[in-house]
Amino acid sequence: MSSMNIENQHLKSNDDGHEDDQGVCGKLLIIISVIMVVLTFPVAVFMTVKIVQEYERSVIFRLGRILGGGAKGPGLFFIIPCTDTYVKVDLRTVSFDVPPQEILSKDSVTVAVDAVVYYRISNPTISVTNVEDANRSTKLLAATTLRNVLGTKNLSEILADRDTISSTMQSMLDEATDPWGVKVERVEIKDVRLPVQLQRAMAAEAEAGREARAKVIAAEGEQNASKALKEAANVIAESPVALQLRYLQTLSTIAAEKNSTIIFPLPIDMLNQPSGGSKGVKM
């Protein structure tokens, strides 16, 4: 990284001296081109005057060397025919989809993950001179970085920590593309596709977990109900009249349903008396 920074500083320092280091032949060609422009002035205007939009910059090369002063634009700028060439660079934010990557996670699960990356050109001069195609290089690097980052994560982390993974990828891409004059603004994980068999296994596991929790809740309800019934039985045992009141309440509930059923409550003590008497005879 330090060597790349030194190279960039060397490139920038040489930009200022390019105009004065054209050599004798270079200066002669420039003078001849200027004379031709003057002689063919009405027609040469269409060849010398160029326009770039507000969101564009132009990097001018004179005899193969970058013209001092950095990128030109926006608006009008002039070039010398036959000696100058220029490259337009778009400064707007560009987004692209990272193709789905088959990734083996840390816990040996194969998943397909795709993402979207937002970036822009921050230094037009460096993006033209330091890399052949900044856009294509950024796309290839994004796909490689996605595989490298997700290869160190478990499946649960990939599914739950998307924001952390996106932030890590953004910082790594921004650092790697800085020597190319590219600024990575945002990275988002779009979709995580699991194998069908793994989806079925996870669904079965989740269903089993829900059934287990339902059984636990039902058992707790039965336990609470049995405790309440025990307390009610103790209260009724202390006051026999409470049982008769309960009979009457049950009769009123049945009568409200407008049916012809007739119920005669029979106290449990009457059932216990014959059994008690027979036991007394036997003794």
Salt bridges, closest charged atoms under 4 A:
GLU19 OE2 - ARG62 NH1 3.90
ASP21 OD2 - ARG65 NH1 3.25
ASP84 OD1 - ARG62 NE 2.85
ASP90 OD2 - ARG92 NH2 2.82
ASP97 OD1 - LYS190 NZ 3.55
ASP114 OD2 - ARG193 NH1 3.94
ASP174 OD2 - LYS183 NZ 2.90
GLU185 OE2 - ARG120 NE 2.66
GLU188 OE2 - ARG186 NE 2.88
ASP191 OD2 - ARG193 NH1 3.28
